[in-house]
Amino acid sequence: MIKQIVALLVISIAIILFMSYAQQGVQLLVTAHDWVSHLLTEIFSGGQAGNLARGLIALLSIPILVGLVPALIYWMVKRNWFPYFMQIVWIIWLVQAGALVVMYNATA
């Protein structure tokens, strides 16, 4: 419990100190999501089912791709599966989903 509190404090201080870089990272996630979504508009129809499929694939593809990068590097070095793959995917997904929700509320 103490380790988690200390980790939370250290990460919070790091985010405060490097806020502009964190903002650029979140903007990059949103931009990548928009790019994938735009590419998928050519594949899926404009109906409700097409929009749902496009949004789902766009929302899931970026965190999985970001999680695959360290997993593949780890696999090339150790020849074993990366143990924290799903944790990385969940963290990236939560940050991306949070940024998209905030952007959606700002434009709606």
MOPETA-V48741 format. One record per pair of residues at least 6 apart in sequence whose C-alpha atoms are under 7 Angstrom apart, sorted by sequence separation. I is the first residue (numbers start at 1). J is the second residue. D is the distance in whole Angstrom. If there is no record, write none. Layout:
BEGIN
i=I j=J d=D
i=I j=J d=D
END
This chain:
BEGIN
i=44 j=50 d=5
i=75 j=81 d=6
i=15 j=22 d=7
i=75 j=82 d=7
i=74 j=82 d=6
i=44 j=54 d=7
i=71 j=81 d=7
i=71 j=82 d=5
i=41 j=54 d=7
i=40 j=54 d=6
i=71 j=85 d=6
i=37 j=54 d=6
i=37 j=55 d=7
i=67 j=85 d=6
i=37 j=58 d=5
i=67 j=88 d=6
i=36 j=58 d=6
i=67 j=89 d=5
i=33 j=58 d=6
i=64 j=89 d=6
i=33 j=59 d=7
i=63 j=89 d=5
i=33 j=62 d=7
i=63 j=92 d=5
i=63 j=93 d=5
i=30 j=96 d=7
i=29 j=96 d=6
i=30 j=99 d=7
i=30 j=100 d=7
i=26 j=99 d=7
END
